[in-house]
Amino acid sequence: MILVDSSVWIDYFRGTVSPQTDLLDALLGSEPLATGDLVLAEVLQGFGDDREFEQARRLLDTLDIVVLGGREIAIAAARNLRALRRLGVTARKTIDTVIATRCIVDGYALLYSDRDFDPFVRHLGLRPALGAR
């Protein structure tokens, strides 16, 4: 299963062409995709227009929605952040740490365009959906 991060969804809905949005476009309707509950909130809150909000919501409703947090993931995310810190890497966003950790724990590949996930790929075993960057 591939979990799609908000960085890709935002580019997709803005019409930005990238390897990530091209892959997302190719997978939509042909492969099962997931996104996180907090990613859903993050993406939908960016729409100012009601019609565009509803179109995006309908599309996102076709995906599996993964609950990203919870006690065990919170503890594992804290451990992952501390492991990166010991390696001299600063994880900038707690939500990215939680998303990466959920993917690592559950074996999801992550489709992302946010460089903040790269240390999780390099050091903690996060599987990128688009290959290592």
Secondary structure, DSSP 4 states (H G I P E B T S, - for coil): -EEEPHHHHHHHHHT---HHHHHHHHHTTTS-EEEEHHHHHHHHTT--SHHHHHHHHHHHTTSEEE---SHHHHHHHHHHHHHHHHTT-----HHHHHHHHHHHHHT-EEE---GGGHHHHHHH-PEETT---
